[in-house]
């Protein structure tokens, strides 16, 4: 991807346009959470207009929901004690072998837990099994890593493009620069329209435990829900002429790192950078 993404393109835009569909979005009312609010983000938001109302609604239903409602999405939120928009704790999804039922395990405000049959399960059979057994087991899969598939890929691609938008929001020309940048068209189309069967590659790995206790001069102990940065890697083939290179979004959510190339479905430059830097995370280089 051309590193000239930070340069003014020169093409005039009469109104603000959506960074995904490029349609005029001045009248849009929706704020866009870069990381979904269901993952604990209440602060990092794109102002109305950066993502139009239609795309905001589509992204919530077709891009964010499949990831959030996956087994990993639900169990990771359960483990971290994340509340949804209605201030309810996300249930963990598990199994009660004796009744062959999927179950929901939910945190309560008093630090206790409640268990119920998951929606669609035979709740009467689940309750009857509990009544007739003196003891039993519940299985709740640990949220290790999300699947490296289509749903995760589109979710991270959406976040990556919005991080790029957020980086220059104070620049009055930044919206038109992103909208006019043809190098971003493939990834914006991938997010907004989808390409079933095609997976834009993402490097996924855990770089610290989800409940890792950080500390600094201000806070003796805190957890990091999510963080991100942008990594630019100079093109080794043409390091001077045109100053070309690749832009990567490096994102950590609950200690899992995701790296995606915003300019194309290729991770070659990042793999070289990672090897050169001793496999360290760019977030903690």
N, C-alpha and C positions, 0 to 999 in steps of 0.2 A: 504494500500500500504506500502511496506517495506521502512522504512526511510533510509535503506542502499543505496538508490539511489545515494547518494553522495560518495559512496565508489567505488574504482576501481574494475571492474568486473574480470579483468584478461584475458579475451578473446581478442585476437589481431584482429584489423581490418587493412587490407592492405591499404585501401583508405578511404576517408571520405564518409559517407553514409547519405542518406536522412533520416530525423527523422520520416517521415511518411511511406514511402514504403520500406526503408532499402536498396535501390539500390545504387550502387556506384554513387557518385555525384561530384567527383572532377572536371569534365569538365563542370558542370553547370554554367551558366552565370547570372541567375536570383537572384536578391536580394528579400528577403521576408519581407514585412511590417507586423510587428506583429499585430498592429491595421491598418486596411486598410487606404491608403492614402486618400480615399474618406471620411474618418471620421476625417481628419485633421492631421494625423500622417505623418511627414516627417523625423523624427529623429530615431525612434526605429525600427531598421532593422536588420535582420539576414543576414550575409554575404553569398555570393554564396556558395552553397555546403550543407548548412544546410537543405535546401529544394530544391530538384532537379527541373529542368526546367519543367518536366512533371507534378509534383505535384503542383508546383507554378501556372501553367496554370489551372489545374483542380480546385484548391482551389479558384482561382479568379472567375471561372465560376459557380461552383456548390456549394460552401460553402459560399463565401462572397457575391456574387451577390444576391442570394435570400433574405438575410437579408437586404442588402443595398437598394434593390428595393422594399421592402415591404412598406406598408403605414407608419409604424413607422419609418423605415429607412430613407425614403425620407423626411418625415415631421420633424424629429428630426434634420436632416442636414439643412433643410430649416430654421428652427427656430434659429439654431446656426450660420447661415450665412457661411456654409462651401462651399468652392469651389472645383470643381472636378479637374482632371488632366489637363483639358483644360482651367482652370481658370474661368470656368462658375459656377455660383451659382446653387446649387441644387434646383429645383422647389418644392414648396409645392403642394400636391395633394389634391384637394377639390372638391366641387360640386356647380354647378349653378342650383338651383332648377327650375327656370323659363324655361330653355331650356332642363332640364333633362340631363345635360352634366357634365362629369368629366372635371375639369379644372386644369391647371398648373398656379400657382402663383409664379413669379420669381423676385428675387431681381435684381436691376440694380446697376451699379457702382456709380451712383449719388444718391443712397439711395432711389430711387423711386421703384415702383413695376410695373410689366407688367403682364397681364393675357391673357391666350389663352386656347382654347379647348385642352384637353389632346390628345396625339396620339391615333388614332383610333376612335375618337369622330366625330360627324357631325359638323364640324367647321362652315359651312354655316348657319345651324340652330342656332348655338350659337351666331354668329355675328348678324343675323337678329333679334334675340330676344333682344339683347342689343340695337339695333337701334330703336326698337318699344317701349321700356320701358324707362320711365323717371327715374326710380329708381329700385333697386333690391338688392338682397343679395347674398353673396358668403359664403359658409361654408367650413372651413378648420379645420379638426380634430386636437386637441392638441396632441402632442407626449408625452403621459404619460408613458406607459410601453410597451415594446415589448411583443408579444405573447409568452407564455411559451410552445413552441412546438418544433418540429423537426428541423426547420431551425435555430432558435435561439440557440438551444442546440449544433448543429454541429459547428456553428460559434464560440461559446464561447469555445468549446472543442479545436478547432483549435488554438485559441489565447492562451489558457492555456498551451498547450504543447509547443508552441513557447516561451512563457514566461520562462518556465523551461529551454529551450535550451539557451535563452539569459543570464540567470543567471550565467552560467558557461562558457561562450564563450572563456574566456581567458585561460581556462584550456585545454591543448592539448589533454587530455584524455576524455574530457566531451562528445564529439560527440559519441565515442564508448560506453561510459557509458549509454547514453540515448538510443542508437540504440539497445544495448544488454539487456536492462532492460525489462524483460518479463511482469512485472506489468503494463507497458505502452502499451502493444500490443492491448488490447481491445479498448482503447480510440483512438489510432492511426488508427486502422482499422475502427472504427466508423466514424472518420473524412474523411479518404481517400476513403473508399468504400461505406459508408453509410449503414443504416439499416432502410429502410422505415417502419414506424409504431412503431419503438422503439425510445424512447426519453430518452437520458442520462439526469438525473435530474440536474437542475440548480436552485439555489435560486436567485430570481430576486426581487429587491426592490429599491426604490429611497431613497438615503441617503442625497441628497441636490438638490436644484433646478438646472436645467441645466445651467442657467445664473448666478449662485451664484458668488458673488464677493469675492474672497479670497484676503488676504494681508499678507505680511511678511516684514522682515527687508530690503529686496532688492526692492520689488515691492509693492507700496501702494494699487494696485488694479489689479487683473488678474482673468481670468477664467480658470478652470481646465477642459480640454477636456477629458483626460483619465489618469488613474493611475492604478497601480497594485502592488500586493505583493504575496508572497507564505506563506501559513500557514501550519505548520506541527502540527498535533495533535497526541499525544502519545496514543497508544492503551491501553484503561483502563483494558483490559483483561490480557494482557501480557506486563505490563509497563516496565519490566526489561529484561526478557529473550528475546534476539534477538533485543531489542530496536525497536520494531515494531510500526508503526503508519500510519497515513494517510496524504497525501499531497493534499492541496487545492490551487487552483488559485483563488485569490480574485481580481476582475477587476471592475473598475468604468469607464463608458463611458457616458459622458454628465450627470453625476450625478446619473446614474442608476448603482447599484452594482449587479454583477453576481458572484456567488460562485459555483465552480465545483470541484468535487473530481477527481483528475487525475488518481487515481488507480483503480477506480471501480464505478459503478452506484449506489452509496450509500451516503447519506448525514447524516447518524446517528451521526458520530463523530462531524460534524460541528454543528448540531442542539444542541448537548450537550454543545459544547463550547459557542455557541451563548447565550444559556440560562444562563450559568454560568457567562458570561460577560455582563449581563444586556442588551442584544440585541444590543450591540454596533457593529459598523463595525470594522473589523480587520484593515482596512486602517486608522482608527481614534480611535484606542483603547486607 
